């Protein structure tokens, strides 16, 4: 099940690993992110069905669209195992369709929790439900697995690492070598992304005010990567489009985004993927959220939670601008989300689970 760019990035290593094991797989592209090209993620040669369910302003309505479309597909040809990733409306639609038809469900990136249903909404609500429906739970970290234990989720649980790190390392292997140097003495290069629904409106406005203040004060160069969501992009254009010291950059593909990240001195972002990738790249990160379902990022020493409040963002950037030792301490590559071998683990565990299930069914029939 793939509906968004992050899902494509994180499920591609799993799909390709299954393909190497000669397992027949089929991709379902929901259409949540219009223009998403599976070929961009190495999946162009695999059997795929487009569901024609573009994202909607009401994510719960999109969940229903996806579930109904899949139910029609799977009543004709049911898969042996449904694999979803993360906490999108596409993932929950796939999970609900599997549950209604009695199909086994596996959840990649299970167990993430902010413990606040409103932050992020609807993602926290969605991932809790997906975990409760899943037969196989692939937790990226021990902390995520502990969340599932506490909630007494009934699925078979494994800690595998995050397949997003697999995808990151695969991209880096194809890039020219890049040696990070210490931050320049006079100015910092800031890379900014902000798109989560919880930050729409006031959050984007207060962040933009902070960026304008920092840009006019000097000492920083600011690149803002726009999000494919037209509502978010138009808001950022309106808030920052006339500021000459801030560059607004069109949405980037995964390869280009990684290159931009590794060339930055400091990243400001509310993205979950960036929280996973920045520590591995050794790039300091200010997380534009008040809470995070990825506490390993902050615990690694690579990141700080600052939210989007104007004063908090300005103060955090200013403090690091004036304390290059603190910035350098955050710029050490660390891997709190795994070693880049999550996909082989997930594939092997899924196939072993299916083999055991088939053997149990045969024994039941023979008895």
Protein Blocks (a to p, Z undefined) as FASTA:
>chain_A
ZZbfklmmmmmmmmmmmmmnopacddddehlaghiafklnopmmpccddehiacdfblml
mmmmmmmmmmmmmmmoccfbdcdehjbfklmmmmmmmmmnopacddehihiaehiaklcc
fklmmmmmmmmmpmbdcdfbfklmmmmmmnopabdcddebjfklmmmmmmmmmpccdddd
dddfkbccdddddfbfklgojlmmmmmmmmmmmmmngoiacdddddfblklmmmmmmmmm
mmmkbccdddddfklmmmmmmmpmbdcdfbfklmmmmmmnopacddfbfbdcblmlmmno
paccebjafklmmmmmmmmmmmmklmmmmmcccdfkbghimmmmmmmmmmmmmmmmmmmm
mmmmmZZ
